Amino acid sequence: MRQSSLITTALLAMVSFATVACSDATEEKTAAVTPAAATTAPVAAPALPTDIPEGMGVLPTSVPVPADNPQTAEKVELGKKLYFEPALSKSGNFSCNSCHNLGTGGVDNQQFSIGHKWQRGGRNAPTVLNAAFWSAQFWDGRAPLLEDQAKGPPLNPVEMSSMSEATVVARLNEAGYAPLFESVFGKGSLNYDNMAKAIAAFERTLITPDAPFDLYLQGKGDISEAAKRGMQKSAEVGCTSCHSGPLFTNNSFQKFAYGTDAGVKSVTGKDEDDHLFRVQSWRNVALTAPYFHDGAVKTLDEAVRIMARTQLDTELSDADSADIVEFLKTLTGKQPEVTFPVLPRPAGHALSWSD
């Protein structure tokens, strides 16, 4: 029995020694391996392209906001309701979205938009996307701010034909908007100015980041070789003398000797303003056909050729025009996804519409 006990004790000692030895070896191995494993190579910064013409840049992520109309979530939500609100029109058939459809690039893709009694206006509807960046609204710049622009269509006899500010306010009050205005602007605040402020606040959210060109510029993506050639060609022939900067417009007014529209002169009456128009942005231009203030040009290729010929006295080859078009397509950004809002309405009776 004693001999058996001694043998057992010896075996236990051997197992214990082996376990300690293995443990020590494991610790030594871990100690030897851990520093190497913990050392990871730094993540390389994305390679930035070196072929970008001077002045081109990424679309800004923030828009200018007037001091008297600060952005708030509640105001933006009210503005969204008003943007889709057909009660702004006399017939109840038209809203801001009718001509500036957020599902189709902020335009209606028609030469001239349809308005009250199915009349058509005299100018092509420009996109509302990124409009918060422009120095002035409308082709002729007659509205300095989005707030000023929002006041125009409801009173325009061809567009919404609501006749007067008081009529619009009365319609909104009947629809049940008073509590929504009070929660944003305070008691007794349902008025025409605040209507425009709310719509403008919503429109300032309609920007389109992350276009393929923007991602390329940041080293996060690539564009085709054709687009790269078009990018260079547009700068080489002089397009970017006006379509410059991150917005691809210098926000100026330039003479465009095309068509019969007098442009800014139709507002000022001055001969020197004849055929002056605001330089449109190239951002999302691939989505906004037909082109120019008269909407007479159906394709981007034709628009590019006309601009080169009229403004730069240059005849583009088929190849050069095709490359520039491919570049312009890379300026289509991520479109805002807007959920259609539930609009207030009176309980038990309809609003009063009129043709």
Summary of the structure (lengths in Angstrom):
residues: 355
radius of gyration: 31.4
end to end distance: 115.9
largest distance: 125.2
contacts: 1047
relative contact order: 0.15
helix: 45%
strand: 4%
